[in-house]
Amino acid sequence: MNLVLFATGRAPNVKGLNLEAAGVEYDVKEGVHTNDKLETTNSNIFAVGDCSGKYQFTHNSDITARYVIKNALFLGGNKRSDILLPWCTYTEPEIAHVGKYCHELDKAGVKYDSYIKFYDKLDRALCDSQDGIIKIHTKKDSDEILGATIVGGAAGDMISQITQAMYNGLGMSKVGACVHPYPTYAESFRHLADRYNGKKLTSGAKTFLRKLIDFQK
């Protein structure tokens, strides 16, 4: 017998909490309403995790809980909008992402460059018989990383390296300067950084030649 499982998503279940009595607003789609500091419509009550917001991940619950502890007990100013949240779907192959997608950058009118690495050009993936792709977006003519998507083996682990780079303001040049063991999946980041550096050098050389020609005229 062949069976097909449809995963259509989850919805927060908060109906039995009598939140109306506490003055806490919610809806059946997104759950408890909170502001950027994770306060509910009752400023004495905070909400974190799957009951509030669209990201139903364990690591999202963890970081928002840490923010609430700081905000509620230590007068912190931590904001949910400051969280750089990676995610991974543990299918075969794994699918991981952090930052902005192409369609989000297009909608916002942000100019960007994309660097792509296929697993069939990665020695470790060939050894493991893994197919996949890595795509990293940077701001146009800059090494600032705006987002990344990885589909393939070890995607959930590799996305953390890009997340860490983005969180600490490290661009493609710095990512590429890091030495990676061979053969590994993470080595692909150096390959992508080489492409960025090559493009930068080519662009710089063209600019220099144009200026030289203009000067000779």
C-alpha positions as CSV (number, residue, x, y, z in Angstrom):
1,M,0.0,0.0,0.0
2,N,1.3,3.4,-1.0
3,L,0.5,6.3,1.4
4,V,0.9,10.0,0.9
5,L,1.3,12.4,3.8
6,F,0.2,16.0,3.3
7,A,1.8,18.5,5.7
8,T,-0.4,21.6,5.4
9,G,1.1,23.4,8.4
10,R,0.1,24.0,12.0
11,A,-2.0,26.6,13.8
12,P,-1.5,27.7,17.4
13,N,-4.2,26.3,19.8
14,V,-4.8,29.0,22.4
15,K,-8.6,28.9,22.6
16,G,-8.8,27.2,26.0
17,L,-6.6,29.7,27.9
18,N,-9.3,32.3,28.6
19,L,-7.1,35.0,27.2
20,E,-10.0,37.3,26.8
21,A,-10.2,37.6,30.6
22,A,-6.6,38.8,30.7
23,G,-7.1,41.3,27.9
24,V,-4.8,39.3,25.6
25,E,-5.7,39.5,21.9
26,Y,-5.2,36.6,19.5
27,D,-6.5,35.1,16.3
28,V,-6.8,31.5,15.0
29,K,-4.2,31.9,12.3
30,E,-1.2,33.6,14.1
31,G,-2.1,33.0,17.7
32,V,-1.3,35.5,20.4
33,H,-0.7,39.1,19.2
34,T,2.7,40.5,20.4
35,N,4.7,43.6,19.7
36,D,8.4,43.7,18.8
37,K,9.4,43.3,22.4
38,L,7.1,40.2,22.6
39,E,4.6,41.9,24.9
40,T,1.0,40.9,24.4
41,T,-1.9,43.5,24.5
42,N,-1.6,43.1,28.2
43,S,1.8,44.7,28.9
44,N,2.3,42.4,31.9
45,I,2.1,39.3,29.8
46,F,4.6,38.1,27.2
47,A,4.2,35.3,24.6
48,V,6.9,33.3,22.9
49,G,7.2,30.2,20.8
50,D,4.6,28.4,18.6
51,C,1.7,30.2,20.2
52,S,2.8,33.5,18.7
53,G,4.1,34.4,15.2
54,K,4.6,32.4,12.0
55,Y,7.9,30.7,12.8
56,Q,7.2,27.5,14.6
57,F,10.7,26.3,15.2
58,T,12.3,25.1,18.5
59,H,15.3,27.4,18.0
60,N,12.9,30.3,17.5
61,S,11.1,29.5,20.8
62,D,14.5,29.4,22.5
63,I,15.8,32.8,21.3
64,T,12.5,34.6,21.9
65,A,12.3,33.1,25.4
66,R,15.8,34.4,26.1
67,Y,14.6,37.9,24.9
68,V,11.6,37.8,27.1
69,I,13.7,37.0,30.2
70,K,15.9,40.0,29.4
71,N,13.0,42.3,28.6
72,A,10.7,41.3,31.5
73,L,13.2,40.9,34.3
74,F,16.2,43.1,33.3
75,L,14.5,45.9,31.4
76,G,16.1,44.8,28.2
77,G,15.4,46.3,24.8
78,N,15.7,43.1,22.7
79,K,13.5,43.2,19.6
80,R,12.1,40.2,17.7
81,S,12.8,42.1,14.4
82,D,16.5,42.0,15.2
83,I,16.6,38.2,15.2
84,L,18.3,36.6,12.2
85,L,16.5,33.3,12.1
86,P,17.8,30.4,10.0
87,W,15.7,27.4,9.4
88,C,16.0,23.9,8.0
89,T,13.5,21.3,6.8
90,Y,14.9,17.8,7.4
91,T,13.7,16.2,4.2
92,E,15.9,14.2,1.8
93,P,17.6,16.4,0.7
94,E,17.6,18.9,3.5
95,I,16.5,22.5,2.7
96,A,17.9,25.4,4.7
97,H,17.6,29.1,4.4
98,V,18.5,32.4,6.2
99,G,18.0,36.0,5.3
100,K,16.1,37.3,2.2
101,Y,14.8,35.4,-0.8
102,C,15.2,36.7,-4.4
103,H,11.5,37.7,-4.6
104,E,11.8,39.6,-1.3
105,L,14.8,41.6,-2.6
106,D,13.0,42.2,-5.9
107,K,9.9,43.4,-4.2
108,A,12.0,45.8,-2.0
109,G,13.9,47.1,-5.0
110,V,17.2,45.9,-3.7
111,K,19.9,45.3,-6.3
112,Y,21.9,42.1,-5.7
113,D,24.3,39.5,-7.1
114,S,23.8,35.8,-6.8
115,Y,26.5,33.2,-6.5
116,I,25.6,29.5,-7.1
117,K,27.5,26.3,-6.3
118,F,26.2,22.9,-7.5
119,Y,27.0,19.8,-5.5
120,D,28.2,18.0,-8.7
121,K,31.2,20.3,-8.6
122,L,31.9,19.6,-4.9
123,D,34.2,16.7,-4.1
124,R,32.7,15.8,-0.7
125,A,29.2,15.6,-2.3
126,L,30.5,13.4,-5.0
127,C,32.0,11.1,-2.4
128,D,28.6,10.9,-0.6
129,S,26.6,10.7,-3.9
130,Q,24.7,13.8,-2.8
131,D,22.9,16.2,-5.2
132,G,22.3,19.8,-4.2
133,I,22.8,23.5,-4.7
134,I,24.0,26.5,-2.6
135,K,22.9,30.0,-3.5
136,I,24.1,33.1,-1.8
137,H,22.9,36.7,-2.5
138,T,25.0,39.7,-1.8
139,K,24.2,43.4,-2.2
140,K,25.1,44.6,-5.7
141,D,28.8,45.3,-6.1
142,S,29.3,44.5,-2.4
143,D,30.3,41.4,-0.4
144,E,27.5,42.1,2.2
145,I,25.5,38.8,2.4
146,L,21.7,39.3,2.2
147,G,20.5,35.8,2.2
148,A,21.3,32.1,1.4
149,T,19.6,28.9,0.5
150,I,21.1,25.5,0.6
151,V,19.5,22.3,-0.7
152,G,21.4,19.1,-0.1
153,G,23.4,17.1,2.4
154,A,24.5,18.9,5.6
155,A,22.4,22.0,4.6
156,G,21.1,22.4,8.2
157,D,24.7,22.5,9.5
158,M,26.1,24.7,6.8
159,I,23.5,27.4,7.0
160,S,24.8,28.2,10.5
161,Q,28.1,29.4,9.1
162,I,26.3,31.9,6.8
163,T,24.1,33.0,9.6
164,Q,27.1,33.6,11.9
165,A,28.8,35.6,9.1
166,M,25.6,37.7,8.5
167,Y,25.1,38.3,12.3
168,N,28.7,39.5,12.8
169,G,28.7,41.6,9.6
170,L,31.2,39.4,7.8
171,G,31.0,39.6,4.0
172,M,32.0,37.1,1.3
173,S,35.6,38.1,1.4
174,K,36.0,37.2,5.1
175,V,34.0,34.0,4.6
176,G,36.4,33.0,1.8
177,A,39.5,33.8,3.8
178,C,38.6,31.1,6.3
179,V,40.4,27.8,5.7
180,H,38.1,24.8,5.5
181,P,39.2,21.1,5.7
182,Y,39.2,19.1,2.5
183,P,36.9,17.5,1.5
184,T,33.9,19.1,3.3
185,Y,30.6,20.6,2.3
186,A,31.6,23.9,3.9
187,E,34.5,24.2,1.5
188,S,31.9,25.4,-1.0
189,F,31.8,28.8,0.7
190,R,35.4,29.4,-0.2
191,H,34.6,28.5,-3.9
192,L,31.7,31.0,-3.9
193,A,33.9,33.7,-2.3
194,D,36.5,33.1,-5.0
195,R,33.9,33.9,-7.6
196,Y,33.0,37.1,-5.8
197,N,36.7,38.1,-5.6
198,G,37.2,37.2,-9.2
199,K,34.2,39.3,-10.3
200,K,35.5,42.2,-8.1
201,L,39.0,42.0,-9.7
202,T,37.5,41.9,-13.2
203,S,35.3,44.8,-12.5
204,G,38.2,46.8,-11.0
205,A,40.4,46.0,-14.0
206,K,37.7,47.2,-16.4
207,T,37.3,50.4,-14.4
208,F,41.1,51.0,-14.4
209,L,41.3,50.5,-18.2
210,R,38.4,52.8,-18.9
211,K,40.1,55.5,-16.8
212,L,43.4,54.9,-18.5
213,I,41.9,55.2,-21.9
214,D,40.0,58.4,-20.9
215,F,43.3,59.8,-19.6
216,Q,45.2,59.1,-22.8
217,K,42.5,60.8,-24.8
